[in-house]
Amino acid sequence: MREGGRIVSVAAIIAVAVTTEGKREIVGLHIGPSEAEPFWTTFLKDLVRRGLQGMKLAISDAHEGLKAAITRVVGATWQRCRVYFMRNALAHVPKGQNTVVAVAIR
């Protein structure tokens, strides 16, 4: 993104919901200066203001600001995304064992 003629880093956030029928829908898109807790709180409050209700589970990376905002705004359970879980687990395994450990975790 350009700001004052300079390229600046921003956070682009997309929220995807799964309906009771199992259909995935994009329910929110925001661009902000960072992924700090105030940004997440504003993002989630906007989703609620626009009609989001009945949220039971949030799946994401382990961003502390997001986890806190989920608890505060919607009271949903949080779960780490499988991709991030796998990356984190494999980061603690010797390189030669990655395949074996990945298969065991899956």
SULZI-V248188 format. One record per residue. N is the residue number from 1. SS is DSSP state (~ for helix, > for strand, _ for the rest). PSI is psi in radians with two decimals (NA if undefined). OMEGA is omega in degrees with one decimal (NA if undefined). Layout:
BEGIN
n:N ss:SS psi:PSI omega:OMEGA
n:N ss:SS psi:PSI omega:OMEGA
END
This chain:
BEGIN
n:1 ss:_ psi:2.54 omega:177.9
n:2 ss:> psi:2.40 omega:178.4
n:3 ss:> psi:2.04 omega:-178.2
n:4 ss:_ psi:0.61 omega:179.5
n:5 ss:_ psi:0.05 omega:-179.7
n:6 ss:> psi:2.62 omega:175.5
n:7 ss:> psi:2.22 omega:-179.9
n:8 ss:_ psi:2.62 omega:178.4
n:9 ss:_ psi:2.37 omega:177.9
n:10 ss:_ psi:2.86 omega:174.9
n:11 ss:> psi:2.20 omega:175.3
n:12 ss:> psi:2.05 omega:-172.7
n:13 ss:> psi:2.29 omega:175.8
n:14 ss:> psi:2.24 omega:176.5
n:15 ss:> psi:2.23 omega:178.0
n:16 ss:> psi:2.26 omega:178.8
n:17 ss:> psi:2.67 omega:173.3
n:18 ss:> psi:2.12 omega:-178.0
n:19 ss:_ psi:2.99 omega:178.1
n:20 ss:_ psi:-0.33 omega:176.7
n:21 ss:_ psi:-0.01 omega:179.4
n:22 ss:_ psi:0.14 omega:-179.7
n:23 ss:_ psi:2.40 omega:177.3
n:24 ss:> psi:2.38 omega:179.2
n:25 ss:> psi:2.43 omega:172.4
n:26 ss:> psi:2.12 omega:-177.3
n:27 ss:> psi:-0.15 omega:179.9
n:28 ss:> psi:2.58 omega:175.9
n:29 ss:> psi:2.13 omega:178.4
n:30 ss:> psi:2.61 omega:173.8
n:31 ss:> psi:2.26 omega:-177.9
n:32 ss:> psi:3.02 omega:-176.2
n:33 ss:_ psi:-0.38 omega:-178.8
n:34 ss:_ psi:3.08 omega:176.9
n:35 ss:_ psi:0.58 omega:179.0
n:36 ss:_ psi:2.84 omega:-177.4
n:37 ss:~ psi:-0.74 omega:178.8
n:38 ss:~ psi:-0.64 omega:177.2
n:39 ss:~ psi:-0.84 omega:-179.3
n:40 ss:~ psi:-0.70 omega:179.6
n:41 ss:~ psi:-0.81 omega:177.9
n:42 ss:~ psi:-0.77 omega:-179.8
n:43 ss:~ psi:-0.87 omega:-178.2
n:44 ss:~ psi:-0.69 omega:177.6
n:45 ss:~ psi:-0.63 omega:177.4
n:46 ss:~ psi:-0.71 omega:177.4
n:47 ss:~ psi:-0.76 omega:179.1
n:48 ss:~ psi:-0.76 omega:179.0
n:49 ss:~ psi:-0.61 omega:-179.0
n:50 ss:_ psi:0.08 omega:171.9
n:51 ss:_ psi:-0.02 omega:178.2
n:52 ss:_ psi:2.24 omega:177.5
n:53 ss:_ psi:2.79 omega:177.3
n:54 ss:_ psi:0.33 omega:-179.8
n:55 ss:_ psi:2.14 omega:-177.3
n:56 ss:_ psi:-0.57 omega:-172.9
n:57 ss:> psi:2.34 omega:173.8
n:58 ss:> psi:2.25 omega:179.8
n:59 ss:> psi:2.19 omega:-176.5
n:60 ss:> psi:-3.06 omega:169.2
n:61 ss:_ psi:3.08 omega:-174.5
n:62 ss:_ psi:0.71 omega:179.8
n:63 ss:_ psi:2.08 omega:-175.2
n:64 ss:~ psi:-0.65 omega:178.8
n:65 ss:~ psi:-0.71 omega:178.3
n:66 ss:~ psi:-0.80 omega:-179.8
n:67 ss:~ psi:-0.75 omega:179.4
n:68 ss:~ psi:-0.73 omega:-179.9
n:69 ss:~ psi:-0.66 omega:178.0
n:70 ss:~ psi:-0.84 omega:179.7
n:71 ss:~ psi:-0.81 omega:-175.3
n:72 ss:~ psi:-0.76 omega:-170.8
n:73 ss:~ psi:-0.80 omega:-174.4
n:74 ss:~ psi:-0.22 omega:177.6
n:75 ss:_ psi:0.41 omega:-178.8
n:76 ss:_ psi:2.81 omega:173.2
n:77 ss:> psi:2.52 omega:178.7
n:78 ss:> psi:2.47 omega:176.0
n:79 ss:> psi:2.42 omega:178.2
n:80 ss:> psi:2.41 omega:176.6
n:81 ss:_ psi:2.45 omega:-179.1
n:82 ss:~ psi:-0.65 omega:-179.4
n:83 ss:~ psi:-0.83 omega:179.8
n:84 ss:~ psi:-0.62 omega:176.9
n:85 ss:~ psi:-0.82 omega:-179.0
n:86 ss:~ psi:-0.80 omega:179.1
n:87 ss:~ psi:-0.77 omega:-179.2
n:88 ss:~ psi:-0.77 omega:180.0
n:89 ss:~ psi:-0.81 omega:-177.0
n:90 ss:~ psi:-0.39 omega:177.1
n:91 ss:_ psi:-0.31 omega:-178.5
n:92 ss:_ psi:0.19 omega:-177.2
n:93 ss:_ psi:2.45 omega:175.2
n:94 ss:_ psi:2.46 omega:-175.1
n:95 ss:~ psi:-0.70 omega:-178.3
n:96 ss:~ psi:-0.25 omega:-178.1
n:97 ss:~ psi:-0.02 omega:-175.8
n:98 ss:~ psi:-0.83 omega:-176.7
n:99 ss:~ psi:-0.80 omega:-178.9
n:100 ss:~ psi:-0.80 omega:-179.1
n:101 ss:~ psi:-0.72 omega:179.2
n:102 ss:~ psi:-0.75 omega:178.6
n:103 ss:~ psi:-0.74 omega:-179.2
n:104 ss:~ psi:-0.66 omega:-179.2
n:105 ss:~ psi:-0.69 omega:-178.1
n:106 ss:_ psi:NA omega:NA
END
